[in-house]
Amino acid sequence: MPPPDPVARLQPAFLVGMVVAGLAAALKAGLERVRVK
């Protein structure tokens, strides 16, 4: 078996980080909208 590609190994973590960041941004925007009201 060839050694795992570092980029291939990091891609899932990168995607998870993007999803978490997107959810956090949406949550923050939602909280700010509620506060404005």
C-alpha positions as a Markdown table, in Angstrom:
| # | Residue | x | y | z |
|---|---|---|---|---|
| 1 | Met | 0.0 | 0.0 | 0.0 |
| 2 | Pro | 1.4 | 3.4 | -0.9 |
| 3 | Pro | 1.6 | 6.0 | 2.0 |
| 4 | Pro | -1.6 | 8.1 | 2.3 |
| 5 | Asp | -1.5 | 11.4 | 0.5 |
| 6 | Pro | -1.3 | 14.3 | 3.0 |
| 7 | Val | -3.8 | 16.4 | 0.9 |
| 8 | Ala | -6.2 | 13.5 | 0.7 |
| 9 | Arg | -5.9 | 13.0 | 4.4 |
| 10 | Leu | -6.6 | 16.7 | 5.2 |
| 11 | Gln | -9.5 | 17.1 | 2.8 |
| 12 | Pro | -12.2 | 15.5 | 5.1 |
| 13 | Ala | -11.1 | 17.6 | 8.0 |
| 14 | Phe | -11.1 | 20.7 | 5.8 |
| 15 | Leu | -14.7 | 19.9 | 4.6 |
| 16 | Val | -15.8 | 19.4 | 8.2 |
| 17 | Gly | -14.2 | 22.7 | 9.2 |
| 18 | Met | -16.0 | 24.5 | 6.4 |
| 19 | Val | -19.4 | 23.0 | 7.4 |
| 20 | Val | -18.8 | 23.9 | 11.1 |
| 21 | Ala | -17.7 | 27.5 | 10.1 |
| 22 | Gly | -20.8 | 27.9 | 7.9 |
| 23 | Leu | -23.1 | 26.7 | 10.7 |
| 24 | Ala | -21.4 | 29.0 | 13.2 |
| 25 | Ala | -21.8 | 32.0 | 10.8 |
| 26 | Ala | -25.5 | 31.2 | 10.2 |
| 27 | Leu | -26.1 | 30.8 | 14.0 |
| 28 | Lys | -24.3 | 34.1 | 14.7 |
| 29 | Ala | -26.3 | 35.9 | 11.9 |
| 30 | Gly | -29.5 | 34.4 | 13.3 |
| 31 | Leu | -28.7 | 35.6 | 16.9 |
| 32 | Glu | -27.9 | 39.1 | 15.6 |
| 33 | Arg | -31.2 | 39.3 | 13.7 |
| 34 | Val | -33.1 | 38.2 | 16.8 |
| 35 | Arg | -31.2 | 40.9 | 18.9 |
| 36 | Val | -32.0 | 43.6 | 16.4 |
| 37 | Lys | -35.7 | 42.8 | 16.6 |
